[in-house]
Amino acid sequence: MSQYFIIIIFTLFFISLFIFRKFWVIFFQLSLKCWFPIFTNLLAIVFLAGTAQGKDIITEVDFFRSGIRSFTSLLALWLWAYNSMKLAQTTLELSQTYKFSGQISDISDNAILFVSGLLGLFPFISAISVISVIQESTDPIILTMLLVETWMFVVFIFIRINKPIKLGKIQITRSILNIVSLYIFKLYSLIRELINASFNVILKNNDKKNIQAKPSDLNEHLNQYMHGLQLINWTVHFSVYLLIAFWPIHFSNFFGSIGLIFIALSCFSIVGIIFTYFRKKTRVPLFPFLVLTVLVFTIVNENNKAGEIQMDIDDKRQDLTMHFEDWFENRATLKDTVQITLVAAEGGGLRSAYWTYGILRQLHLDNTGFYNQLYAISSVSGGGVGAALYCTEQFTGLSESISEAPIINDDNLSPMLGSLLFRELIQSIIPFSLEILDRSTTMNKNFENNWKTRHPNYPLWNKEFIELWNINKSLPVMLFNTTKVESGESVLFSSVSFDSAQIHSIDMMKHLSKQPKLSEVVGLSARFMYLQPAGRFDYTNGKTWGHLVDGGYYDNSGLSTIFQLYTVLREKADILVQDDIAKYAKFNIIYIRNVRHTANNPENSFINEVNTPIKTLLNSWYSRVYSFEQIVRTTLPMINQNDKFYEIKLDREELPLPLGWLFSENSKNEMVRQLEYLDKDDNYKQVNSSIAN
């Protein structure tokens, strides 16, 4: 049915091209000149309405929960709309001011005002539409403020009309009381005259001479534009841009994700105005030159250095097998059977962080012996955030409720967006690297600040990773998974040393000249594409060793690492049992999963030729995770029939929980609801029963 609808729409469109050809000539001439405001509007709509994270952000728009952010977002929306209008107006007036002959000459005086005003209204229309469609119950205060703001903008546009508009015997003035009628009559008049022109009017000349250009005086226009209001506008944007670029955590949290997007688009519109002036003055298109400059500078201005490699360092960590032997012997004195629990925490941004921490916390509360049995956690991306949060709360005590836990209940998206949209763009136009503009540090510092806000006396996330495990020997072994860009190899940051012949990964901690902080290790495991850059590691002589990114590129489940660890420990446990250290050794592997395995859907999708490679890549990635799971599930009983594999899965059917770094209250409530009903989950019951026995 949808195919027929699309065919009908396009048929009517092409028919209108022939019937109203002069209308479309004018429309496309003006639209092509104003491509940037149109592009930014579409970009904002695609992100906010077309992605799960964007939709989740929209559901969070609530005046009572976040009044300051709502106000700053509305202010940023106004600025974006105003500068979009000014960009369109400047583009049309400076590039070419078109004067049409014939009957449509009457509307040429206000054509630019109408088109630029309409483009200025698009952000308001987009915001109202997106919020109304996505929010189940739209906040009436936010909607009212949006409508009032839109009204004020319409007044601002049309209050500048000097000549009254005549419609028969009716004369419409620019009175604010008549502003709605003015807008409606103006729109009606314009459309009517354009349609009439498409039938009756033949432009004076043909081809390229159809449109006679009347270039406006640049200096006069510049003097008119650069009055006090515009200087204030530019100064405010320049100041806000620098504040967010150099202090992204504080000021980004002030604006929020939506406000950041709006203010960034407003800043980009001002840059577009500057580019337009520059091109008119010099006849040089600055935008292509800027793109070329950015591409060339990427060779010399990479500032995402994460550490230095030194091959012969004194590794003070305990060896894996020795550590396990000590751990095993300490627990063998308590029971005849030593229970060893290994956890694989799947990646998935804040979604996996919330779910991983929630599961570990609930197992800890439901089973007094769980923490004592927990030997190791292999984590990926957001799973590492949740696992690290669980480990550090062993120093402070678990949060009274998951809703009060630090980091996972905080806004981790806004600072990263602020760094991406503001800080990174400054670095990209500088021909050398500035460490202060390294946006990869924003996530790490944000983790540290959010933890310190709740626990000011325990600044654990900015301590060295290994130091925490040296202070508290009872902490489970942590294995943070990352991926080396240059070779695709698995790279681990581990609290114990291991032989790469046993676990087929690079033990990164053996080669670092300076020990990383916990926040840095967690951040390296969670550097997913575009939002976070790859972390570069150099040798001490300055040559590049390689780059590390999110561990999910290699294996998003963490099962590959945990299964290799299991085979090493199983062999060692059997030896200890033979030496009468204990009668039995039983392993439980728990897979904390939050990613859905995609179903085989043969239906065609939108722009199928473009989507096919992307879909294939993503589905093969999911399939590889599923393969790891099946290997562990089927091989475990063959190695030892007493060892068990359990999967605790997040149900994402009722609410599409986003892959990102910010959760709305709806998403948090859904997470809490599922955690509260864990006692009714069969897999969770089996895990509890196995741990208790």
Salt bridges, closest charged atoms under 4 A:
GLU60 OE1 - ARG65 NH2 3.72
ASP62 OD2 - ARG65 NH1 3.89
GLU93 OE1 - HIS221 NE2 2.54
ASP109 OD1 - LYS99 NZ 3.30
ASP109 OD2 - LYS163 NZ 3.11
GLU302 OE2 - ARG536 NH1 3.93
GLU302 OE2 - HIS547 NE2 2.83
GLU308 OE2 - LYS305 NZ 3.07
ASP315 OD2 - ARG317 NH2 2.78
GLU325 OE1 - LYS572 NZ 3.27
ASP410 OD1 - ARG454 NH2 3.17
ASP411 OD2 - ARG69 NH2 2.81
GLU424 OE1 - ARG439 NE 3.03
GLU448 OE2 - LYS517 NZ 3.02
GLU486 OE2 - HIS547 ND1 2.70
ASP507 OD2 - ARG317 NH2 2.81
ASP538 OD1 - ARG536 NE 3.06
ASP574 OD1 - ARG570 NH2 2.96
GLU629 OE1 - HIS597 NE2 3.45
GLU629 OE2 - ARG633 NH2 2.78
ASP643 OD2 - ARG570 NH1 2.83
GLU647 OE2 - ARG593 NH1 3.08
GLU654 OE1 - ARG673 NH2 3.66
GLU665 OE2 - LYS668 NZ 3.84
GLU670 OE2 - ARG673 NH2 2.73
